[in-house]
Amino acid sequence: MAEPPEAGGPHHDDPPSTAAERSVTRAVAVASGPCRLGYVQRLTGLPAPEVADAVVALTARGVLTDDRGGLTVAAAVRDRLLGGLPRSLLGDLHRRAARLLADSDPSRAADHLLSAVRATGEADPELVDQLATAAPVDPSTGADLLLAALTRADARTRTRWLLAASDLLVLAGRSTEALDLLSAELAADRAGGTERALLLGRLGAGHAAHRPSIALDQLRRARSGHPSGPEHRGWLLATEASIACLVGHPDADGLLGEAGRAQAAHPSPPAGVRLVLARAARAISLGAVHTARGLLATVDPSRPAVRGEAAAVRTERITVQLALGAYEDAAVALDTAYADLPAAARPTLAALSCLRLLGVGELPEADAQARLTLDRPAGPLTDEARATLLAVRAEVAYRLGRPEAARTLIDRAHPDRPWPDNVPYAPLRCAAAADPDPLRHPALVRTAAEDLARSARPVLLVAQHGPRLVRALLLLGDLQRARTAAGHLTQVADRTPVPLWRGLAGHADALVRRDPETLRAAVRALRTTGAGPALADALLDLARSPRVRLAEARAAGEEAAARYGRTGAVGDQARAERWLHRLDRTRRRPAPGAPEHGLAALTAREAGIAELLAAGATKQQVAGRLYLSFHTVDTHLRAIYAKLGIRSRLQLARLWDGREPPAGADPVAAVPARLSGPPDASPSAAPRSSRGAG
């Protein structure tokens, strides 16, 4: 190829002078990017030597540019050349380019074909079918291609293209356009019974994320009021069953049975995936999370035949991981899904990511991501995604000690809708149960209990939601609902026997029965999980238990306060410290004959702290080892100094070294094992770094 002209040489205003040059320039101008010589030759149909000579001449005059990417034409030349071409010739060029690229580059081919259809109104049905739904083609481009080609389609092809276009519009995040398209076609009433049933079914599926009642009604009418082929009935039944399972409809099991029989009689990949999603949703609603995981594992979301359901399969798998407490696996799956799935799925992925952050106690990150997604969503926000993001912000506000901000969010966002249209807003009701004054939202808390009776899904995604709901019902004086809710959590633990659910169900049961031993077992189970906030809540409830000794209550309360502090839950931390202050006031009343000064006056906790400080530990190290906040250790140290009549760490070390331990006592055992902190598998519970002064 010739090099570009040097400064002062010819420029791109020199027009092509021969027929070959004009053909070559048009071919390069029509291309949506740099193109190779072989492409130009095939598109123009000219002999290779003639094309090469034309390219050399055009490049020498600056009309074309040749670099490593390929041949390009100057923008001014392209606009002038294409603007002056007859529409029929322009359409023919784009159509030929689409045929050339259909197999090697479907995405660019679809762009060419869309330009051809828009230029002439004529479509190549076979090429439209090949390119519009091809996996590499952007869903928005595919939908636009189908819609542009509709005017020349026959009745049967029109319905098929309309259905495919509506699916692609949803994938592209243009759900409102999809609903408008289907509604307009139904209103035109030009389709037969089978086609009308399919259109009504797609319209119903489109309403599922916003108004489940409308969705269920339209799907029911689609399969009963309009005749449809047996190969389509399975899809309609499976779609209706999936929505029924998600909202906990009493007809869910019957619909699942009908959908299963229809799929067995007339197998269809899209209907089969919908049926798997419905069965998984039903398993999740019952709390059988392992069953749901097994069902979802049978689907390969990368198959082109199930492209429309790939996002639903991937997000349900992440839901299962969150329900099992597999937070690291969920983080990896979320990162992969962000890269693979279309933009329309990103708000839902962001909502799941925020729920994961809540579950592990990364509160600032959860609030920041929820705020960013609400302000600048990467795709359309469904009602459920918006409600989830607002619920995350409300819960963070409660844990930061800002209940009024949380109440404002909930009151503004929660609509007054009956079941099942209130199902997408279940996350807000779970957040309302975190209010320190449940009387501010009693109706929402009781509705959350009714949600749990229909489906376990609302409490599966964030570990602390279940026990917290039971606690809120008890504070409302609704013992019967609290017992019922705790029973549902126990059923989840029976069906999903993992440490997370043993701990959560035990925590809820212990609250209802006021059983500290069950609560201790719940704490032990939760220590083996990554659910830091759920563990901190259980520890604080153990500290508040009236049947727990003061020393154990103080140890549990101090650990809860420290864990809250590490997650940034300063409101919860202040609550725990206020409880500890009440315990301190109880302890300040010495028993008859109890010493008020000297080593014998130290409490077990104070003795443990004194032991570590006298051995050379800093206050930060003591706080990390005993799960206390730095300020709590400092308060204890002042009390130790007052009781021992000393004023420095050096005096403490000397006094401690000179004390007389009981006969046969092991000096190391002076710190009770439980004061040094129980083992904890959670990374967030690891001792703080020993670096830094105390």
C-alpha positions in Angstrom: 0.0 0.0 0.0 1.1 3.5 -0.6 2.1 5.7 2.3 -0.1 8.7 3.3 0.8 12.0 1.4 3.5 14.2 2.9 2.7 17.7 4.1 2.0 20.0 1.2 0.9 17.1 -1.1 -2.6 16.3 -2.4 -5.5 16.2 0.1 -8.8 14.4 0.5 -10.8 17.0 -1.4 -9.6 15.4 -4.6 -12.6 13.3 -5.7 -12.3 9.8 -7.0 -11.8 10.1 -10.8 -12.5 6.5 -12.1 -15.4 4.0 -11.7 -13.0 1.7 -9.8 -11.9 4.5 -7.4 -15.6 5.4 -6.8 -16.5 1.8 -6.0 -13.5 1.4 -3.7 -14.2 4.6 -1.9 -17.9 3.7 -1.4 -17.0 0.3 0.0 -14.6 1.8 2.5 -17.0 4.6 3.4 -19.9 2.1 4.1 -17.7 0.0 6.4 -18.4 0.7 10.1 -14.6 0.6 10.8 -11.2 -0.1 9.2 -11.4 -2.7 6.5 -9.0 -5.0 4.7 -8.2 -5.1 1.0 -9.9 -8.5 0.6 -13.1 -7.2 2.1 -13.1 -4.3 -0.4 -12.5 -6.6 -3.3 -15.4 -8.9 -2.3 -17.7 -6.0 -1.7 -17.0 -4.3 -5.0 -16.6 -7.4 -7.1 -13.7 -5.9 -9.0 -10.6 -7.8 -10.0 -7.8 -7.7 -7.3 -5.3 -5.7 -9.5 -7.9 -3.1 -10.3 -8.8 -2.7 -6.6 -5.1 -2.5 -5.6 -4.4 0.3 -8.2 -7.5 2.3 -7.0 -6.4 2.0 -3.4 -2.8 3.1 -4.3 -4.2 6.2 -6.1 -6.7 7.1 -3.5 -4.2 6.7 -0.7 -1.7 8.8 -2.5 -4.2 11.6 -2.9 -5.2 11.4 0.8 -8.8 10.2 0.1 -8.0 6.9 2.0 -5.8 6.3 4.9 -4.0 3.0 5.3 -2.5 2.0 8.7 -2.2 -1.2 10.7 -5.9 -1.3 11.4 -6.9 -1.2 7.8 -8.3 1.2 5.2 -10.4 4.2 6.3 -11.8 7.2 4.5 -11.8 10.7 5.8 -14.9 11.7 7.6 -15.6 14.7 5.3 -15.4 12.5 2.2 -17.5 9.7 3.8 -20.3 12.1 4.7 -20.3 13.8 1.3 -20.1 10.6 -0.6 -22.8 8.6 1.4 -25.1 11.7 1.6 -25.2 11.9 -2.1 -25.8 8.3 -2.9 -29.3 7.1 -3.9 -31.0 5.2 -1.1 -31.3 2.1 -3.2 -27.6 2.0 -3.9 -26.7 2.8 -0.3 -29.0 0.0 0.9 -27.5 -2.4 -1.6 -24.0 -1.6 -0.4 -25.0 -2.2 3.3 -26.8 -5.4 2.4 -23.8 -6.8 0.5 -21.6 -5.9 3.4 -23.9 -7.6 5.8 -23.8 -10.8 3.8 -20.0 -10.7 3.6 -19.7 -10.3 7.4 -22.6 -12.4 8.6 -20.4 -15.4 9.5 -17.1 -13.7 10.5 -18.4 -10.6 12.3 -22.2 -10.8 13.1 -22.2 -7.6 15.1 -20.9 -5.5 12.3 -23.1 -7.4 9.8 -26.2 -6.6 11.9 -25.3 -2.9 11.9 -25.0 -3.0 8.1 -28.3 -4.9 7.7 -30.1 -2.4 9.9 -28.7 0.5 7.8 -29.9 -1.3 4.7 -33.4 -1.9 6.0 -33.7 1.7 7.1 -32.4 3.0 3.8 -34.8 0.9 1.5 -37.4 -0.6 3.8 -36.5 -4.0 2.3 -35.4 -6.9 4.5 -33.8 -10.2 3.8 -35.8 -12.5 6.1 -33.2 -15.2 6.4 -30.4 -12.7 7.1 -32.6 -10.9 9.7 -33.3 -14.2 11.4 -29.6 -15.1 11.4 -28.3 -11.8 12.7 -31.0 -10.3 15.0 -30.8 -12.9 17.7 -27.1 -14.0 17.3 -25.2 -14.0 20.6 -22.5 -11.5 19.6 -25.1 -9.0 18.4 -26.0 -6.3 20.9 -29.6 -6.9 22.0 -30.6 -3.3 21.3 -29.3 -3.5 17.7 -31.1 -6.9 17.3 -34.4 -5.4 18.5 -34.1 -2.4 16.2 -33.3 -4.6 13.3 -36.4 -6.8 13.8 -38.6 -3.7 14.4 -37.3 -2.0 11.2 -38.0 -5.2 9.2 -41.6 -5.6 10.4 -43.2 -3.6 7.7 -42.4 -6.2 5.0 -43.1 -9.3 7.1 -46.1 -11.6 6.6 -48.5 -12.2 9.5 -46.7 -15.3 11.0 -43.3 -13.8 10.6 -44.5 -10.5 12.1 -45.6 -12.2 15.3 -42.4 -14.2 15.6 -40.3 -11.1 15.1 -42.4 -9.1 17.5 -41.9 -11.7 20.2 -38.2 -11.9 19.6 -37.9 -8.1 19.5 -39.7 -7.8 22.9 -37.3 -10.3 24.4 -34.3 -8.4 23.1 -35.7 -5.1 24.3 -35.9 -6.5 27.8 -32.3 -7.8 27.5 -31.3 -4.3 26.3 -32.9 -2.6 29.3 -35.7 -1.2 27.3 -38.5 -2.9 29.2 -41.0 -0.1 28.8 -40.6 -0.1 25.0 -41.2 -3.9 25.1 -44.5 -3.5 27.0 -45.6 -0.7 24.8 -44.8 -2.7 21.7 -46.8 -5.8 22.9 -49.7 -3.7 24.1 -50.0 -1.9 20.7 -49.9 -5.1 18.8 -52.6 -6.6 21.0 -54.7 -3.5 20.6 -54.4 -3.7 16.8 -56.0 -7.2 17.0 -54.5 -8.5 13.8 -53.1 -11.8 15.1 -54.8 -15.1 15.3 -55.6 -17.0 18.5 -52.2 -18.7 18.9 -50.3 -15.6 18.2 -52.5 -13.5 20.5 -51.9 -16.0 23.3 -48.2 -15.7 22.9 -48.3 -11.9 22.8 -50.4 -11.8 25.9 -48.1 -14.2 27.6 -45.0 -12.1 26.8 -46.9 -9.0 28.1 -47.7 -10.9 31.3 -44.0 -11.9 31.8 -43.0 -8.3 31.3 -45.2 -7.2 34.2 -43.8 -9.7 36.6 -41.1 -7.4 38.1 -43.6 -4.6 38.8 -47.2 -5.9 39.2 -47.3 -9.6 39.8 -51.1 -9.6 40.0 -51.4 -8.3 36.4 -48.7 -10.7 35.2 -50.5 -13.7 36.7 -53.9 -12.6 35.3 -52.5 -12.1 31.8 -50.7 -15.4 31.8 -53.8 -17.2 33.0 -55.9 -15.6 30.2 -53.2 -16.4 27.6 -53.3 -20.1 28.3 -57.0 -20.5 29.0 -58.9 -17.8 27.0 -56.9 -18.1 23.7 -55.9 -21.3 21.9 -52.2 -21.9 21.7 -50.1 -24.7 20.4 -48.9 -27.4 22.8 -45.3 -26.3 22.2 -46.2 -22.9 23.6 -48.4 -24.0 26.4 -45.4 -25.3 28.3 -43.7 -21.9 28.2 -46.9 -20.1 29.4 -47.4 -22.5 32.3 -43.7 -22.4 33.3 -43.7 -18.6 33.3 -46.9 -18.5 35.3 -45.5 -21.0 37.8 -42.2 -19.1 38.2 -44.1 -15.9 39.2 -46.4 -17.8 41.5 -43.4 -19.4 43.2 -41.7 -16.1 43.6 -44.7 -14.5 45.3 -45.7 -17.6 47.4 -49.0 -18.1 45.5 -51.1 -21.0 46.8 -51.5 -22.3 43.3 -47.7 -22.6 42.8 -47.4 -26.4 43.3 -50.4 -27.1 41.0 -48.9 -24.9 38.3 -45.5 -26.6 38.7 -47.1 -29.9 38.1 -49.0 -28.8 35.0 -45.9 -27.1 33.6 -43.8 -30.3 34.2 -46.3 -32.4 32.3 -46.5 -29.9 29.4 -42.7 -29.8 29.1 -42.4 -33.6 29.2 -45.0 -33.9 26.4 -43.5 -31.2 24.2 -39.9 -30.3 25.3 -38.7 -26.8 24.6 -35.4 -25.2 25.8 -36.9 -21.8 26.8 -39.8 -23.5 28.6 -37.4 -26.0 30.2 -35.2 -23.2 31.7 -38.3 -21.3 32.9 -39.5 -24.5 34.6 -36.1 -25.0 36.3 -36.3 -21.4 37.6 -39.8 -22.0 38.9 -38.8 -25.1 40.7 -35.7 -23.4 42.2 -37.9 -20.5 43.3 -40.2 -22.9 45.0 -37.3 -24.6 46.8 -36.0 -21.3 47.9 -39.5 -20.3 49.2 -39.5 -23.4 51.3 -35.9 -22.8 52.6 -34.5 -25.9 50.7 -31.5 -24.0 49.4 -29.4 -27.0 48.5 -32.3 -28.3 46.4 -32.4 -24.9 44.5 -28.6 -25.0 44.0 -28.9 -28.5 42.4 -31.7 -27.5 40.1 -29.9 -24.4 38.9 -26.7 -26.4 38.3 -28.5 -28.3 35.5 -28.8 -25.2 33.3 -26.0 -23.9 31.1 -26.8 -20.2 30.8 -24.2 -19.8 28.0 -26.4 -21.7 25.5 -27.8 -19.5 22.8 -31.2 -21.1 23.2 -31.6 -19.8 26.7 -30.0 -16.4 26.2 -33.1 -14.6 27.5 -33.0 -16.5 30.8 -29.2 -16.3 31.4 -29.5 -13.3 33.7 -32.2 -14.9 35.8 -30.2 -18.1 36.2 -27.0 -16.3 37.2 -28.7 -14.0 39.7 -30.6 -17.0 41.3 -27.3 -18.8 41.7 -25.9 -15.8 43.5 -29.1 -15.7 45.7 -28.4 -19.3 46.7 -24.8 -18.5 47.6 -25.9 -15.7 49.8 -28.5 -17.9 51.5 -25.8 -20.5 52.2 -23.4 -17.8 53.6 -20.9 -18.5 50.8 -20.0 -14.8 50.7 -16.6 -15.2 48.9 -18.2 -17.4 46.2 -20.9 -14.8 45.8 -18.4 -12.0 45.4 -16.6 -13.9 42.6 -19.9 -14.8 40.9 -20.9 -11.1 41.0 -17.7 -9.9 39.4 -18.0 -12.4 36.6 -21.7 -11.6 36.0 -21.0 -7.9 35.8 -18.6 -8.6 32.9 -20.8 -11.2 31.1 -24.4 -10.0 31.5 -26.0 -7.1 29.6 -26.5 -3.7 31.3 -30.1 -4.5 32.0 -29.0 -7.0 34.7 -26.6 -4.6 36.5 -29.1 -2.9 38.9 -30.1 -6.4 40.2 -26.5 -7.4 40.5 -25.8 -4.2 42.4 -28.7 -5.0 44.8 -27.3 -8.5 45.4 -23.8 -7.1 46.0 -25.2 -4.6 48.6 -27.0 -7.5 50.4 -23.7 -9.4 50.5 -21.9 -6.4 52.0 -24.7 -6.1 54.6 -24.3 -9.8 55.5 -20.6 -9.6 56.1 -20.8 -6.2 57.8 -19.2 -3.9 55.3 -21.6 -1.1 55.9 -20.0 2.0 54.3 -19.4 0.0 51.1 -23.0 -1.2 51.0 -24.4 2.3 51.5 -22.0 3.9 48.9 -22.9 1.3 46.3 -26.6 1.5 46.9 -26.5 5.3 46.7 -24.5 5.2 43.5 -26.8 2.7 41.8 -29.9 4.6 42.8 -28.5 7.9 41.5 -26.9 6.6 38.3 -28.3 3.1 37.5 -26.5 1.3 34.7 -29.9 -0.1 33.5 -33.6 0.0 34.4 -34.4 -0.3 38.1 -37.2 -2.9 38.8 -39.4 -2.3 41.8 -37.6 -5.0 43.7 -34.1 -3.7 42.9 -35.0 -0.2 43.9 -36.7 -1.4 47.1 -33.6 -3.5 48.0 -31.2 -0.7 47.5 -33.4 1.7 49.6 -33.7 -1.0 52.3 -29.9 -1.3 52.3 -29.5 2.4 52.9 -32.2 2.3 55.6 -30.5 -0.6 57.4 -27.2 1.1 57.4 -28.8 4.3 58.8 -30.3 2.3 61.6 -26.9 0.7 62.4 -25.3 4.1 62.4 -27.8 5.4 64.9 -29.8 7.5 62.5 -33.3 6.1 62.9 -35.1 9.2 61.6 -33.2 9.0 58.3 -34.1 5.3 57.9 -37.7 5.9 58.7 -37.9 8.6 56.1 -36.5 6.3 53.4 -39.0 3.5 54.3 -42.0 5.7 54.6 -41.4 7.4 51.2 -40.5 4.2 49.3 -43.0 1.6 50.6 -46.3 1.8 48.7 -49.7 0.8 50.0 -50.3 -2.2 47.8 -52.0 -5.5 48.7 -50.4 -8.9 48.1 -49.0 -10.0 45.7 -48.1 -6.6 44.4 -46.3 -5.7 47.7 -43.9 -8.7 47.3 -41.2 -6.7 45.5 -41.1 -4.4 48.6 -40.3 -7.1 51.1 -36.7 -5.9 51.6 -38.1 -2.6 53.0 -40.3 -4.5 55.5 -37.2 -6.4 56.7 -35.4 -3.2 57.1 -38.3 -1.7 59.2 -37.8 -4.6 61.7 -34.4 -3.0 62.5 -36.0 0.0 64.1 -35.2 0.4 67.8 -38.8 1.4 68.2 -40.9 -1.2 66.4 -44.0 0.8 67.1 -42.9 3.2 64.4 -43.7 0.5 61.7 -45.9 -2.2 63.4 -47.9 -2.9 60.2 -44.8 -3.4 58.1 -43.2 -5.7 60.7 -46.4 -7.8 60.9 -46.6 -7.9 57.1 -43.0 -9.1 57.1 -44.1 -12.0 59.3 -46.9 -12.8 56.8 -44.3 -12.7 54.0 -42.3 -15.4 55.9 -45.3 -17.6 56.1 -45.5 -17.6 52.3 -41.9 -17.7 51.4 -38.5 -17.8 53.2 -36.9 -15.7 50.4 -37.1 -12.3 52.2 -35.0 -13.5 55.2 -32.6 -15.7 53.2 -30.5 -13.0 51.6 -29.2 -11.2 54.7 -28.4 -13.4 57.7 -29.6 -11.1 60.4 -33.0 -10.5 59.0 -34.7 -13.6 60.5 -33.8 -13.2 64.2 -34.2 -9.5 64.0 -37.8 -9.9 62.8 -38.5 -12.3 65.7 -37.1 -9.8 68.1 -39.2 -7.0 66.6 -42.4 -9.0 67.0 -41.6 -9.8 70.6 -41.1 -6.1 71.3 -44.5 -5.5 69.7 -45.9 -8.0 72.2 -47.0 -10.3 69.3 -45.7 -13.6 70.9 -47.8 -15.8 68.6 -46.4 -14.3 65.4 -42.9 -14.4 66.9 -43.2 -18.1 67.6 -44.5 -18.8 64.1 -41.7 -16.8 62.5 -39.1 -18.7 64.7 -40.7 -21.9 63.6 -40.3 -21.0 59.9 -36.6 -20.3 60.5 -36.3 -23.7 62.2 -37.8 -25.3 59.1 -35.2 -23.6 57.0 -32.4 -24.9 59.2 -33.9 -28.4 58.9 -34.0 -28.2 55.1 -30.6 -26.4 54.8 -28.5 -27.9 57.6 -25.5 -25.5 57.5 -23.9 -23.7 60.5 -25.3 -20.4 59.4 -28.9 -21.5 59.6 -28.4 -23.6 62.7 -27.1 -20.4 64.3 -29.9 -18.1 63.0 -32.7 -20.6 63.8 -31.2 -21.2 67.3 -31.0 -17.4 67.9 -34.6 -16.9 67.0 -35.8 -19.9 69.0 -33.8 -18.7 72.0 -35.4 -15.3 71.9 -38.9 -16.8 72.0 -38.1 -19.3 74.7 -35.6 -17.1 76.6 -33.2 -19.9 76.6 -29.5 -18.9 77.1 -28.2 -22.3 76.4 -29.7 -22.4 73.0 -28.4 -18.8 72.4 -24.9 -20.0 73.4 -25.1 -22.8 70.8 -26.3 -20.3 68.2 -23.3 -18.0 69.0 -20.9 -21.0 68.6 -22.5 -21.9 65.2 -22.4 -18.3 63.9 -18.7 -18.0 64.9 -17.9 -20.5 62.1 -19.5 -18.3 59.5 -18.7 -14.9 57.9 -22.0 -13.4 59.0 -20.4 -10.8 61.4 -23.5 -8.6 62.1 -25.6 -11.7 62.8 -23.0 -12.9 65.3 -22.8 -9.5 67.0 -26.6 -9.4 67.3 -26.6 -12.8 68.9 -23.9 -11.8 71.3 -25.8 -8.7 72.4 -28.9 -10.7 72.9 -26.9 -13.2 75.0 -25.6 -10.2 77.1 -29.2 -9.1 77.7 -30.5 -12.5 78.7 -31.8 -12.3 82.3 -30.6 -15.9 83.0 -26.9 -15.2 82.2 -24.4 -14.5 84.9 -23.0 -10.9 85.0 -19.5 -11.9 84.0 -20.7 -13.8 80.9 -23.1 -11.0 80.0 -20.3 -8.5 80.2 -18.0 -10.6 78.1 -20.7 -11.1 75.4 -21.7 -7.4 75.5 -18.1 -6.2 75.2 -17.5 -8.5 72.2 -20.7 -7.4 70.5 -19.7 -3.7 71.0 -16.2 -4.4 69.6 -17.7 -6.2 66.5 -20.1 -3.5 65.9 -17.3 -1.0 66.0 -15.3 -2.9 63.5 -18.1 -2.8 61.0 -18.8 0.9 61.5 -22.1 0.2 63.2 -21.6 3.0 65.7 -25.3 3.2 66.6 -25.3 -0.5 67.5 -22.0 -0.1 69.3 -23.5 2.7 71.4 -26.5 0.5 72.2 -24.2 -2.3 73.4 -22.1 0.1 75.5 -25.2 1.5 77.1 -26.1 -2.0 78.2 -22.6 -2.5 79.5 -22.9 0.7 81.5 -26.1 -0.7 83.1 -24.2 -3.8 84.1 -21.4 -1.6 85.5 -23.9 0.2 87.7 -25.2 -3.2 89.0 -21.6 -4.2 89.8 -20.8 -1.1 91.7 -23.1 -2.2 94.5 -20.7 -4.3 96.5 -22.0 -7.4 98.2 -21.9 -7.4 102.0 -18.3 -7.9 103.1 -16.9 -7.6 99.5 -13.6 -5.7 99.3 -13.8 -2.3 97.6 -10.0 -1.9 97.1 -7.0 -4.0 96.3 -6.5 -7.0 94.0 -9.4 -8.8 95.5 -11.7 -6.0 94.4 -11.0 -6.5 90.7 -13.7 -8.1 88.6 -12.9 -11.1 86.4 -12.7 -8.9 83.4 -10.6 -6.3 85.1 -8.2 -9.0 86.3 -7.9 -10.3 82.8 -7.1 -6.9 81.4 -4.6 -6.2 84.2 -2.9 -9.5 83.5 -2.4 -8.6 79.8 -1.3 -5.0 80.5 1.2 -6.1 83.2 2.7 -8.6 80.8 3.5 -5.7 78.4 0.5 -5.7 76.0 -0.7 -2.4 74.6 -4.3 -1.3 75.1 -4.9 -1.9 71.4 -3.6 -5.4 71.7 -5.8 -6.1 74.7 -8.8 -4.7 72.8 -8.1 -7.0 69.8 -7.6 -10.1 71.9 -10.6 -9.6 74.2 -13.0 -8.3 71.4 -13.3 -4.9 73.2 -13.2 -1.4 71.9 -10.2 0.7 72.8 -12.3 3.0 74.9 -13.8 0.1 76.9 -10.3 -1.1 77.7 -9.4 2.5 78.7 -12.4 2.6 81.0 -11.4 -0.6 82.7 -7.9 0.6 83.1 -9.0 3.6 85.0 -11.2 1.4 87.3 -8.2 -0.9 87.9 -6.0 2.1 88.8 -8.6 3.4 91.2 -9.1 0.1 93.0 -5.3 -0.6 93.3 -4.4 3.0 94.2 -1.9 3.3 91.4 -1.3 5.8 88.6 0.9 4.1 86.0 1.5 0.9 84.0 4.8 0.5 85.7 3.2 0.5 89.1 0.6 -2.0 87.8 3.4 -4.3 86.5 5.3 -4.2 89.8 2.2 -4.8 91.9 1.0 -7.6 89.6 4.4 -9.3 89.7 4.6 -9.1 93.5 1.1 -10.5 94.1 0.7 -13.9 95.7 -1.3 -16.3 93.5 -3.4 -19.0 95.1 -1.6 -22.1 96.1 -1.1 -24.4 93.0 -2.4 -21.8 90.6 -0.9 -21.5 87.1 0.0 -17.8 86.6 -1.1 -18.1 82.9 -4.5 -19.3 84.0 -5.2 -16.1 85.9 -6.9 -14.9 82.7 -10.0 -17.1 82.2 -10.1 -18.8 78.8 -13.3 -17.1 77.9 -11.8 -13.7 78.5 -9.0 -14.2 76.0 -11.6 -14.5 73.3 -13.2 -17.7 71.9 -12.0 -19.1 68.6 -13.6 -17.5 65.6 -13.3 -18.7 62.0 -14.5 -15.4 60.6 -11.7 -13.2 59.1 -13.3 -10.1 60.6 -12.8 -11.5 64.1 -9.0 -11.9 63.8 -7.0 -10.0 66.5 -5.9 -6.5 65.6 -2.3 -5.8 64.6 0.1 -5.7 67.4 1.8 -2.7 65.9 1.2 0.8 67.4 1.3 2.2 70.9 -1.5 1.5 73.4 
